[in-house]
């Protein structure tokens, strides 16, 4: 596995929080894949990188993780389980299939847990759903909430998979023509690769 990649340099090209969460694995289908999440601490660091949660809440969650290491390990394990479930769900959708029955059952269990801890708050006259406890479990509740929202919205039609790195993303371009998770990275790499192969054929 590659050791030069860091969470701080990880791009957030998914277009929605749950896809950025799934994309914490690079080149998932290759032997040279890289997993950015190694433990509870790295999961918290990823949340800091995304700025999804407030520093105060993350500090509380991090402290609880240090005080209760077994709980932190369990939360981390469930977070990885959820990440792989989401990958299975979204790739099934890309293949125009329903997720496997066991995947549906497991994800529904995550939904039941996460949504039982949601409550409505208010901000300038608008309702805001948030979780009612500063628990470490929030680290997998938020991707559940994000995924449930995507799976029940018209944005799901924008779902694509990058052919270069395997990341999932929402194609929000005007004519739905975006092919890569990022033109500045995977798009350029593909361009260089195609030019190299083209020049190689000319020399043969």
Z-matrix of the N, CA and C atoms (Angstrom, degrees):
N
C 1 1.457
C 2 1.526 1 110.49
N 3 1.352 2 116.45 1 149.98
C 4 1.439 3 120.46 2 -177.62
C 5 1.519 4 111.19 3 -76.25
N 6 1.326 5 115.16 4 138.09
C 7 1.460 6 119.37 5 -175.88
C 8 1.522 7 112.41 6 -107.92
N 9 1.347 8 117.70 7 -4.15
C 10 1.456 9 120.78 8 -173.78
C 11 1.527 10 113.03 9 -88.91
N 12 1.305 11 117.88 10 -9.13
C 13 1.460 12 120.69 11 -177.53
C 14 1.525 13 109.93 12 -87.36
N 15 1.326 14 115.46 13 146.18
C 16 1.458 15 119.66 14 -179.43
C 17 1.520 16 109.95 15 -131.96
N 18 1.311 17 115.69 16 156.78
C 19 1.460 18 120.66 17 177.52
C 20 1.523 19 110.35 18 -62.36
N 21 1.323 20 116.72 19 -36.02
C 22 1.465 21 120.48 20 -177.36
C 23 1.529 22 111.94 21 -64.49
N 24 1.336 23 117.20 22 -25.70
C 25 1.468 24 120.48 23 -179.71
C 26 1.527 25 112.29 24 -98.85
N 27 1.319 26 116.78 25 0.50
C 28 1.466 27 121.24 26 -177.24
C 29 1.529 28 110.52 27 -68.54
N 30 1.320 29 116.02 28 125.97
C 31 1.461 30 120.58 29 178.44
C 32 1.525 31 110.13 30 -74.80
N 33 1.316 32 115.70 31 150.83
C 34 1.464 33 121.98 32 178.23
C 35 1.526 34 107.21 33 -116.58
N 36 1.328 35 115.48 34 77.09
C 37 1.460 36 121.97 35 -172.66
C 38 1.520 37 113.55 36 -103.44
N 39 1.336 38 117.46 37 6.31
C 40 1.461 39 119.73 38 -175.52
C 41 1.514 40 114.08 39 -69.32
N 42 1.325 41 116.64 40 -27.61
C 43 1.455 42 120.38 41 -178.96
C 44 1.511 43 113.87 42 88.33
N 45 1.316 44 117.06 43 -7.94
C 46 1.458 45 122.89 44 177.32
C 47 1.525 46 107.48 45 -159.33
N 48 1.315 47 116.53 46 150.79
C 49 1.463 48 121.42 47 -170.47
C 50 1.526 49 113.12 48 -56.96
N 51 1.335 50 117.57 49 -45.50
C 52 1.467 51 119.46 50 -175.44
C 53 1.524 52 112.22 51 -63.57
N 54 1.338 53 117.92 52 -33.26
C 55 1.465 54 120.13 53 178.09
C 56 1.520 55 111.06 54 -74.22
N 57 1.332 56 117.32 55 -35.84
C 58 1.466 57 119.29 56 173.76
C 59 1.528 58 110.17 57 -60.84
N 60 1.323 59 116.03 58 -35.50
C 61 1.465 60 120.59 59 177.84
C 62 1.528 61 110.53 60 -65.71
N 63 1.312 62 117.43 61 -46.28
C 64 1.469 63 121.39 62 177.39
C 65 1.527 64 110.31 63 -61.17
N 66 1.323 65 116.36 64 -34.38
C 67 1.462 66 121.26 65 -176.22
C 68 1.523 67 114.25 66 -79.89
N 69 1.314 68 117.39 67 16.08
C 70 1.472 69 119.41 68 174.13
C 71 1.525 70 110.83 69 -79.69
N 72 1.325 71 116.31 70 9.45
C 73 1.466 72 122.41 71 170.25
C 74 1.524 73 107.74 72 -120.37
N 75 1.325 74 116.90 73 127.71
C 76 1.463 75 122.54 74 175.23
C 77 1.522 76 109.92 75 -95.10
N 78 1.324 77 117.08 76 140.49
C 79 1.467 78 122.23 77 174.36
C 80 1.524 79 111.10 78 49.45
N 81 1.318 80 114.95 79 54.52
C 82 1.462 81 123.05 80 -173.85
C 83 1.532 82 113.20 81 -55.03
N 84 1.310 83 117.42 82 -34.85
C 85 1.466 84 121.13 83 -174.59
C 86 1.523 85 113.57 84 -96.25
N 87 1.325 86 116.97 85 15.29
C 88 1.466 87 120.71 86 178.44
C 89 1.529 88 110.40 87 -116.27
N 90 1.317 89 114.75 88 161.90
C 91 1.465 90 119.31 89 176.79
C 92 1.526 91 110.55 90 -68.21
N 93 1.321 92 117.17 91 -24.39
C 94 1.468 93 121.39 92 -177.39
C 95 1.529 94 112.09 93 -94.78
N 96 1.340 95 116.86 94 28.33
C 97 1.464 96 119.87 95 179.69
C 98 1.533 97 110.71 96 -62.58
N 99 1.309 98 114.80 97 156.37
C 100 1.467 99 120.08 98 178.05
C 101 1.518 100 109.35 99 -131.85
N 102 1.316 101 116.60 100 125.21
C 103 1.464 102 122.77 101 178.33
C 104 1.526 103 108.39 102 -102.93
N 105 1.325 104 116.27 103 119.44
C 106 1.462 105 120.60 104 -179.12
C 107 1.527 106 112.68 105 -76.60
N 108 1.320 107 116.69 106 -18.14
C 109 1.466 108 120.60 107 -176.87
C 110 1.523 109 110.02 108 -101.66
N 111 1.324 110 115.94 109 107.65
C 112 1.462 111 121.04 110 -177.47
C 113 1.521 112 112.65 111 -104.86
N 114 1.329 113 116.93 112 -23.37
C 115 1.459 114 120.96 113 -176.52
C 116 1.532 115 109.04 114 -166.09
N 117 1.313 116 115.69 115 -179.23
C 118 1.465 117 121.19 116 -178.95
C 119 1.529 118 111.13 117 -58.64
N 120 1.317 119 116.13 118 -40.86
C 121 1.463 120 120.83 119 -178.79
C 122 1.524 121 111.34 120 -60.83
N 123 1.325 122 116.82 121 -42.61
C 124 1.467 123 119.88 122 -179.80
C 125 1.524 124 111.31 123 -69.78
N 126 1.328 125 116.86 124 -30.13
C 127 1.464 126 120.49 125 175.97
C 128 1.531 127 110.31 126 -65.45
N 129 1.329 128 116.06 127 -43.12
C 130 1.469 129 120.42 128 176.37
C 131 1.530 130 109.98 129 -62.86
N 132 1.336 131 116.34 130 -41.21
C 133 1.468 132 120.64 131 179.35
C 134 1.527 133 110.95 132 -62.47
N 135 1.329 134 116.23 133 -36.58
C 136 1.464 135 119.45 134 177.64
C 137 1.525 136 110.51 135 -65.04
N 138 1.316 137 116.98 136 -41.05
C 139 1.464 138 120.14 137 176.99
C 140 1.529 139 110.97 138 -62.58
N 141 1.312 140 116.72 139 -38.20
C 142 1.465 141 119.96 140 176.20
C 143 1.525 142 109.86 141 -61.05
N 144 1.331 143 115.72 142 -40.12
C 145 1.463 144 121.56 143 -179.56
C 146 1.524 145 111.26 144 -65.23
N 147 1.325 146 117.07 145 -38.69
C 148 1.468 147 120.67 146 -178.10
C 149 1.524 148 112.92 147 -78.64
N 150 1.340 149 116.23 148 -20.47
C 151 1.475 150 121.91 149 -175.86
C 152 1.531 151 111.92 150 59.62
N 153 1.317 152 115.72 151 28.93
C 154 1.462 153 120.91 152 179.59
C 155 1.529 154 111.29 153 -71.39
N 156 1.332 155 116.65 154 -37.66
C 157 1.457 156 122.04 155 -178.51
C 158 1.524 157 110.02 156 -114.12
N 159 1.305 158 115.73 157 157.41
C 160 1.462 159 120.04 158 -179.58
C 161 1.528 160 110.37 159 -70.32
N 162 1.329 161 117.83 160 150.57
C 163 1.464 162 120.46 161 176.97
C 164 1.527 163 112.29 162 -56.11
N 165 1.327 164 116.78 163 -36.95
C 166 1.467 165 120.74 164 -179.91
C 167 1.524 166 110.94 165 -63.03
N 168 1.329 167 117.24 166 -45.68
C 169 1.460 168 120.75 167 179.73
C 170 1.521 169 110.97 168 -66.57
N 171 1.321 170 116.91 169 -42.14
C 172 1.463 171 119.97 170 179.00
C 173 1.520 172 111.37 171 -63.36
N 174 1.331 173 116.50 172 -38.18
C 175 1.468 174 120.09 173 177.64
C 176 1.525 175 110.46 174 -62.04
N 177 1.327 176 116.37 175 -41.64
C 178 1.467 177 120.68 176 178.32
C 179 1.521 178 110.83 177 -63.65
N 180 1.331 179 116.68 178 -45.14
C 181 1.465 180 121.15 179 179.96
C 182 1.525 181 110.78 180 -63.94
N 183 1.328 182 116.19 181 -41.83
C 184 1.464 183 120.31 182 179.02
C 185 1.532 184 110.69 183 -63.28
N 186 1.323 185 116.98 184 -41.61
C 187 1.472 186 120.74 185 179.02
C 188 1.524 187 110.90 186 -64.73
N 189 1.330 188 116.86 187 -41.85
C 190 1.465 189 120.34 188 177.54
C 191 1.524 190 110.77 189 -62.94
N 192 1.329 191 116.09 190 -36.46
C 193 1.458 192 119.82 191 177.81
C 194 1.518 193 112.29 192 -64.27
N 195 1.338 194 116.60 193 -37.42
C 196 1.462 195 120.81 194 177.99
C 197 1.527 196 111.49 195 -71.82
N 198 1.325 197 116.13 196 -37.50
C 199 1.463 198 120.47 197 -179.02
C 200 1.527 199 112.42 198 -73.75
N 201 1.324 200 116.01 199 -29.44
C 202 1.472 201 120.75 200 -177.67
C 203 1.532 202 109.52 201 -129.87
N 204 1.337 203 116.40 202 75.87
C 205 1.470 204 120.61 203 -174.67
C 206 1.525 205 114.36 204 -61.20
N 207 1.326 206 117.76 205 -32.80
C 208 1.464 207 119.13 206 178.51
C 209 1.524 208 110.73 207 -66.87
N 210 1.304 209 115.92 208 -40.30
C 211 1.468 210 120.58 209 176.97
C 212 1.525 211 110.31 210 -64.56
N 213 1.324 212 116.28 211 -41.64
C 214 1.462 213 120.58 212 178.80
C 215 1.523 214 110.79 213 -60.94
N 216 1.333 215 116.54 214 -41.87
C 217 1.467 216 120.69 215 179.22
C 218 1.522 217 110.89 216 -64.03
N 219 1.329 218 116.36 217 -39.36
C 220 1.465 219 120.84 218 179.67
C 221 1.531 220 110.87 219 -67.09
N 222 1.326 221 116.51 220 -41.31
C 223 1.467 222 120.95 221 178.39
C 224 1.523 223 110.34 222 -63.99
N 225 1.318 224 116.25 223 -41.56
C 226 1.464 225 119.85 224 179.12
C 227 1.526 226 110.81 225 -63.90
N 228 1.327 227 117.01 226 -43.58
C 229 1.467 228 120.96 227 179.38
C 230 1.530 229 110.91 228 -61.47
N 231 1.318 230 116.92 229 -42.42
C 232 1.464 231 120.43 230 179.27
C 233 1.528 232 110.78 231 -68.37
N 234 1.308 233 116.94 232 -32.90
C 235 1.463 234 120.51 233 177.94
C 236 1.522 235 110.73 234 -64.27
N 237 1.326 236 116.71 235 -43.21
C 238 1.464 237 120.09 236 177.70
C 239 1.525 238 110.93 237 -67.36
N 240 1.331 239 116.24 238 -38.66
C 241 1.464 240 119.90 239 176.54
C 242 1.525 241 110.33 240 -59.41
N 243 1.316 242 116.20 241 -45.34
C 244 1.459 243 120.63 242 179.18
C 245 1.524 244 110.73 243 -62.91
N 246 1.310 245 116.60 244 -43.73
C 247 1.470 246 119.92 245 -178.94
C 248 1.520 247 111.41 246 -56.57
N 249 1.347 248 116.65 247 -44.23
C 250 1.462 249 119.88 248 -179.70
C 251 1.524 250 111.46 249 -70.99
N 252 1.326 251 117.44 250 -33.68
C 253 1.465 252 120.45 251 175.24
C 254 1.528 253 110.29 252 -62.43
N 255 1.314 254 116.11 253 -44.39
C 256 1.460 255 120.08 254 179.82
C 257 1.521 256 111.04 255 -63.83
N 258 1.312 257 116.61 256 -39.69
C 259 1.465 258 119.57 257 177.30
C 260 1.525 259 110.10 258 -61.74
N 261 1.326 260 116.97 259 -44.44
C 262 1.466 261 120.89 260 178.65
C 263 1.530 262 111.24 261 -62.29
N 264 1.317 263 116.34 262 -41.29
C 265 1.470 264 120.58 263 -179.49
C 266 1.527 265 111.03 264 -64.74
N 267 1.314 266 116.47 265 -49.06
C 268 1.467 267 119.59 266 -175.54
C 269 1.528 268 112.28 267 -70.91
N 270 1.325 269 117.98 268 -35.95
C 271 1.465 270 118.81 269 177.54
C 272 1.523 271 111.08 270 -70.36
N 273 1.317 272 117.43 271 -31.61
C 274 1.468 273 120.08 272 174.39
C 275 1.526 274 109.74 273 -63.88
N 276 1.315 275 116.57 274 -42.05
C 277 1.466 276 121.13 275 178.88
C 278 1.524 277 110.66 276 -62.80
N 279 1.326 278 117.39 277 -40.26
C 280 1.462 279 120.94 278 177.87
C 281 1.524 280 111.64 279 -62.02
N 282 1.333 281 115.98 280 -28.66
C 283 1.465 282 121.64 281 177.52
C 284 1.527 283 112.00 282 -90.38
N 285 1.350 284 114.98 283 8.17
C 286 1.471 285 121.89 284 -179.70
C 287 1.530 286 111.75 285 58.13
N 288 1.325 287 114.37 286 41.34
C 289 1.460 288 121.38 287 178.08
C 290 1.523 289 109.62 288 -123.82
N 291 1.322 290 115.74 289 160.33
C 292 1.457 291 120.06 290 170.09
C 293 1.522 292 109.12 291 -81.00
N 294 1.322 293 118.89 292 145.39
C 295 1.466 294 120.35 293 175.01
C 296 1.524 295 110.37 294 -59.08
N 297 1.319 296 116.49 295 153.15
C 298 1.467 297 121.11 296 178.15
C 299 1.526 298 109.89 297 -57.71
N 300 1.324 299 115.92 298 151.44
C 301 1.465 300 120.95 299 -175.78
C 302 1.521 301 112.10 300 -57.65
N 303 1.331 302 117.45 301 -42.99
C 304 1.464 303 119.61 302 -179.09
C 305 1.525 304 111.14 303 -66.70
N 306 1.323 305 116.91 304 -32.99
C 307 1.465 306 120.82 305 176.67
C 308 1.527 307 110.12 306 -66.49
N 309 1.324 308 116.43 307 -42.78
C 310 1.466 309 120.38 308 177.17
C 311 1.527 310 111.46 309 -60.28
N 312 1.325 311 116.26 310 -44.16
C 313 1.465 312 120.39 311 -178.53
C 314 1.527 313 111.23 312 -63.62
N 315 1.323 314 115.93 313 -43.68
C 316 1.465 315 119.59 314 -179.51
C 317 1.527 316 111.21 315 -66.02
N 318 1.326 317 116.46 316 -41.18
C 319 1.464 318 118.79 317 -179.97
C 320 1.523 319 111.30 318 -68.19
N 321 1.316 320 116.73 319 -37.21
C 322 1.465 321 119.84 320 177.32
C 323 1.527 322 111.49 321 -62.97
N 324 1.334 323 116.63 322 -32.47
C 325 1.466 324 120.05 323 176.27
C 326 1.530 325 110.17 324 -66.60
N 327 1.338 326 116.56 325 -39.55
C 328 1.464 327 120.43 326 175.75
C 329 1.526 328 110.58 327 -63.59
N 330 1.334 329 116.63 328 -41.91
C 331 1.462 330 120.59 329 179.43
C 332 1.527 331 110.78 330 -62.02
N 333 1.334 332 115.85 331 -45.18
C 334 1.468 333 119.98 332 -178.94
C 335 1.525 334 110.96 333 -59.18
N 336 1.332 335 116.23 334 -42.84
C 337 1.467 336 119.63 335 -179.89
C 338 1.526 337 111.43 336 -67.83
N 339 1.327 338 116.20 337 -49.62
C 340 1.466 339 119.57 338 -175.53
C 341 1.525 340 111.76 339 -64.75
N 342 1.328 341 116.68 340 -46.95
C 343 1.463 342 119.30 341 -174.41
C 344 1.524 343 112.39 342 -72.91
N 345 1.324 344 117.33 343 -19.88
C 346 1.467 345 119.17 344 175.58
C 347 1.521 346 111.39 345 -72.63
N 348 1.329 347 116.49 346 -11.38
C 349 1.463 348 121.24 347 178.90
C 350 1.526 349 112.88 348 -108.98
N 351 1.331 350 116.88 349 10.39
C 352 1.459 351 121.19 350 177.70
C 353 1.525 352 111.06 351 -88.40
N 354 1.313 353 115.79 352 147.10
C 355 1.453 354 120.51 353 171.01
C 356 1.525 355 109.07 354 -145.79
N 357 1.308 356 115.64 355 160.39
C 358 1.460 357 121.04 356 -177.78
C 359 1.519 358 111.22 357 -91.79
N 360 1.324 359 114.63 358 127.13
C 361 1.457 360 120.81 359 171.80
C 362 1.522 361 108.71 360 -113.74
N 363 1.320 362 116.18 361 178.80
C 364 1.459 363 119.61 362 -176.56
C 365 1.516 364 110.88 363 -134.41
N 366 1.315 365 115.40 364 139.31
C 367 1.460 366 121.54 365 178.53
C 368 1.529 367 108.76 366 -140.76
N 369 1.332 368 116.06 367 109.08
C 370 1.460 369 122.56 368 179.71
C 371 1.533 370 111.91 369 54.87
N 372 1.307 371 115.09 370 43.79
C 373 1.453 372 120.37 371 175.67
C 374 1.508 373 115.57 372 83.64
N 375 1.333 374 117.45 373 1.84
C 376 1.466 375 121.37 374 179.91
C 377 1.523 376 109.87 375 -113.80
N 378 1.320 377 116.41 376 140.85
C 379 1.458 378 120.69 377 178.27
C 380 1.518 379 111.77 378 -75.25
N 381 1.319 380 116.00 379 140.68
C 382 1.467 381 122.09 380 179.21
C 383 1.521 382 108.53 381 -133.38
N 384 1.324 383 116.61 382 122.97
C 385 1.462 384 120.53 383 177.04
C 386 1.520 385 109.88 384 -82.23
N 387 1.318 386 116.36 385 130.45
C 388 1.461 387 120.33 386 176.98
C 389 1.525 388 108.71 387 -146.43
N 390 1.323 389 115.41 388 164.55
C 391 1.459 390 119.87 389 -179.04
C 392 1.523 391 110.05 390 -85.96
N 393 1.329 392 115.32 391 144.49
C 394 1.461 393 120.70 392 -166.55
C 395 1.522 394 114.91 393 -90.18
N 396 1.321 395 118.27 394 5.38
C 397 1.466 396 119.81 395 -179.91
C 398 1.526 397 109.52 396 -146.94
N 399 1.350 398 117.49 397 140.79
C 400 1.469 399 120.70 398 178.12
C 401 1.529 400 111.07 399 -78.80
N 402 1.325 401 116.18 400 57.00
C 403 1.466 402 121.61 401 -174.62
C 404 1.528 403 110.70 402 -92.36
N 405 1.337 404 117.83 403 148.98
C 406 1.466 405 120.49 404 175.50
C 407 1.523 406 112.72 405 -55.93
N 408 1.332 407 116.96 406 -26.78
C 409 1.463 408 120.71 407 179.36
C 410 1.527 409 112.84 408 -60.63
N 411 1.316 410 116.60 409 -17.66
C 412 1.463 411 119.05 410 176.61
C 413 1.526 412 111.32 411 -57.82
N 414 1.328 413 116.69 412 -24.01
C 415 1.461 414 120.34 413 -177.98
C 416 1.522 415 112.28 414 -65.81
N 417 1.338 416 117.88 415 -22.10
C 418 1.471 417 117.87 416 171.08
C 419 1.525 418 112.60 417 -112.85
N 420 1.323 419 117.42 418 -12.80
C 421 1.470 420 118.67 419 175.47
C 422 1.527 421 111.63 420 -66.84
N 423 1.329 422 117.46 421 -40.05
C 424 1.467 423 119.74 422 -177.22
C 425 1.525 424 112.62 423 -64.54
N 426 1.335 425 120.19 424 -44.14
C 427 1.468 426 118.53 425 175.21
C 428 1.524 427 112.77 426 -62.51
N 429 1.342 428 117.21 427 -33.20
C 430 1.467 429 120.51 428 176.39
C 431 1.527 430 109.95 429 -62.06
N 432 1.321 431 116.29 430 -48.77
C 433 1.470 432 120.93 431 -179.74
C 434 1.526 433 110.78 432 -60.52
N 435 1.325 434 116.65 433 -44.23
C 436 1.458 435 121.39 434 179.80
C 437 1.527 436 111.27 435 -62.88
N 438 1.328 437 116.43 436 -44.59
C 439 1.466 438 120.67 437 -178.79
C 440 1.520 439 111.58 438 -66.03
N 441 1.327 440 116.62 439 -41.51
C 442 1.465 441 120.16 440 178.59
C 443 1.522 442 110.53 441 -60.97
N 444 1.325 443 115.97 442 -38.85
C 445 1.456 444 119.87 443 177.79
C 446 1.518 445 112.17 444 -64.94
N 447 1.333 446 116.49 445 -43.63
C 448 1.464 447 120.53 446 179.85
C 449 1.523 448 111.68 447 -65.83
N 450 1.325 449 116.12 448 -43.38
C 451 1.463 450 120.94 449 -176.45
C 452 1.522 451 112.84 450 -65.29
N 453 1.314 452 117.22 451 -18.72
C 454 1.469 453 121.05 452 -178.63
C 455 1.527 454 111.76 453 -112.77
N 456 1.329 455 116.79 454 19.35
C 457 1.464 456 120.24 455 -178.08
C 458 1.527 457 111.05 456 -122.62
N 459 1.327 458 115.95 457 165.27
C 460 1.464 459 121.43 458 177.03
C 461 1.524 460 111.72 459 -68.79
N 462 1.333 461 117.04 460 -18.58
C 463 1.467 462 120.38 461 179.36
C 464 1.523 463 112.39 462 -63.21
N 465 1.315 464 116.98 463 -19.43
C 466 1.460 465 120.23 464 -179.18
C 467 1.530 466 110.89 465 -59.36
N 468 1.333 467 117.11 466 -26.90
C 469 1.468 468 121.42 467 178.56
C 470 1.524 469 111.55 468 -66.06
N 471 1.328 470 116.68 469 -18.25
C 472 1.463 471 121.17 470 -178.54
C 473 1.531 472 112.55 471 -87.60
N 474 1.322 473 117.10 472 -2.49
C 475 1.466 474 121.25 473 -175.07
C 476 1.527 475 111.47 474 -65.70
N 477 1.328 476 115.83 475 131.38
C 478 1.464 477 121.94 476 176.62
C 479 1.525 478 109.62 477 -142.29
N 480 1.331 479 115.00 478 165.75
C 481 1.466 480 121.40 479 176.31
C 482 1.517 481 108.80 480 -121.80
N 483 1.319 482 116.73 481 129.74
C 484 1.461 483 121.26 482 179.69
C 485 1.528 484 109.61 483 -68.09
N 486 1.339 485 118.95 484 124.31
C 487 1.461 486 120.93 485 -178.50
C 488 1.524 487 113.49 486 -70.62
N 489 1.324 488 116.82 487 -14.77
C 490 1.463 489 120.09 488 -178.33
C 491 1.523 490 112.66 489 -88.09
N 492 1.344 491 116.39 490 -52.01
C 493 1.470 492 119.42 491 -173.81
C 494 1.521 493 113.77 492 -110.83
N 495 1.330 494 117.19 493 -11.38
C 496 1.461 495 119.97 494 179.10
C 497 1.511 496 114.64 495 85.62
N 498 1.335 497 117.12 496 3.30
C 499 1.461 498 119.22 497 177.91
C 500 1.525 499 110.57 498 -68.65
N 501 1.319 500 115.69 499 152.06
C 502 1.454 501 122.09 500 175.57
C 503 1.527 502 108.77 501 -99.76
N 504 1.332 503 116.15 502 144.26
C 505 1.460 504 119.26 503 -179.26
C 506 1.525 505 110.15 504 -155.40
N 507 1.323 506 115.15 505 162.65
C 508 1.456 507 121.70 506 174.15
C 509 1.523 508 108.61 507 -97.49
N 510 1.319 509 115.47 508 125.16
C 511 1.461 510 120.96 509 178.08
C 512 1.526 511 108.33 510 -85.85
N 513 1.317 512 115.86 511 99.03
C 514 1.460 513 121.13 512 -178.08
C 515 1.526 514 112.27 513 -99.43
N 516 1.337 515 116.08 514 13.97
C 517 1.458 516 119.50 515 178.10
C 518 1.525 517 110.32 516 -67.57
N 519 1.317 518 115.78 517 157.02
C 520 1.462 519 121.15 518 -173.11
C 521 1.521 520 112.71 519 -59.31
N 522 1.340 521 116.93 520 -41.33
C 523 1.466 522 120.20 521 -177.27
C 524 1.527 523 113.50 522 -108.31
N 525 1.340 524 115.67 523 16.64
C 526 1.472 525 120.99 524 176.86
C 527 1.535 526 111.93 525 56.34
N 528 1.340 527 116.62 526 40.64
C 529 1.465 528 120.85 527 -175.54
C 530 1.523 529 113.45 528 -107.45
N 531 1.306 530 116.54 529 1.96
C 532 1.466 531 119.67 530 -178.80
C 533 1.523 532 109.95 531 -66.91
N 534 1.324 533 116.22 532 130.92
C 535 1.461 534 121.00 533 -177.25
C 536 1.521 535 112.21 534 -106.82
N 537 1.322 536 116.16 535 -34.42
C 538 1.461 537 121.02 536 -172.80
C 539 1.526 538 110.91 537 -106.71
N 540 1.334 539 115.46 538 156.50
C 541 1.465 540 118.95 539 174.05
C 542 1.517 541 109.92 540 -63.87
N 543 1.355 542 116.16 541 -32.25
C 544 1.460 543 121.87 542 178.38
C 545 1.523 544 109.09 543 -152.49
N 546 1.326 545 117.02 544 123.82
C 547 1.463 546 120.47 545 177.97
C 548 1.521 547 111.39 546 -66.99
N 549 1.330 548 117.20 547 -29.03
C 550 1.463 549 120.59 548 -176.37
C 551 1.522 550 112.83 549 -77.42
N 552 1.325 551 117.12 550 -13.13
C 553 1.467 552 119.93 551 179.04
C 554 1.525 553 110.43 552 -119.85
N 555 1.310 554 117.05 553 -79.07
C 556 1.466 555 120.13 554 -177.04
C 557 1.520 556 111.70 555 -63.40
N 558 1.337 557 117.93 556 -36.53
C 559 1.457 558 121.01 557 178.22
C 560 1.512 559 111.79 558 -63.35
N 561 1.334 560 117.18 559 -44.18
C 562 1.463 561 121.26 560 178.94
C 563 1.518 562 111.47 561 -67.49
N 564 1.320 563 116.89 562 -39.59
C 565 1.465 564 120.89 563 178.89
C 566 1.521 565 110.30 564 -61.22
N 567 1.335 566 116.57 565 -43.57
C 568 1.463 567 120.48 566 179.06
C 569 1.525 568 110.65 567 -63.78
N 570 1.325 569 116.62 568 -40.57
C 571 1.458 570 120.94 569 179.67
C 572 1.523 571 111.07 570 -62.67
N 573 1.325 572 116.71 571 -44.78
C 574 1.467 573 121.30 572 178.64
C 575 1.524 574 110.49 573 -63.61
N 576 1.341 575 116.49 574 -42.43
C 577 1.463 576 121.07 575 -179.68
C 578 1.519 577 111.06 576 -62.22
N 579 1.330 578 117.36 577 -44.93
C 580 1.462 579 121.30 578 -178.98
C 581 1.528 580 111.05 579 -66.03
N 582 1.321 581 117.38 580 -39.26
C 583 1.467 582 120.56 581 177.64
C 584 1.517 583 111.36 582 -65.43
N 585 1.336 584 116.20 583 -39.01
C 586 1.461 585 120.61 584 178.33
C 587 1.525 586 110.79 585 -63.23
N 588 1.332 587 116.30 586 -46.35
C 589 1.459 588 120.56 587 179.96
C 590 1.522 589 111.42 588 -64.99
N 591 1.338 590 115.91 589 -36.89
C 592 1.461 591 120.47 590 179.06
C 593 1.524 592 110.84 591 -65.18
N 594 1.332 593 117.06 592 -44.95
C 595 1.465 594 121.48 593 179.19
C 596 1.520 595 111.68 594 -67.44
N 597 1.327 596 115.74 595 -34.08
C 598 1.461 597 120.46 596 179.30
C 599 1.521 598 110.76 597 -64.68
N 600 1.337 599 116.18 598 -40.26
C 601 1.468 600 120.63 599 179.38
C 602 1.526 601 111.04 600 -66.40
N 603 1.339 602 116.54 601 -35.57
C 604 1.460 603 120.27 602 179.80
C 605 1.525 604 111.66 603 -64.92
N 606 1.336 605 115.95 604 -33.79
C 607 1.460 606 120.88 605 -177.53
C 608 1.525 607 112.43 606 -78.17
N 609 1.324 608 116.61 607 -19.38
C 610 1.469 609 120.34 608 -177.42
C 611 1.529 610 111.22 609 -76.35
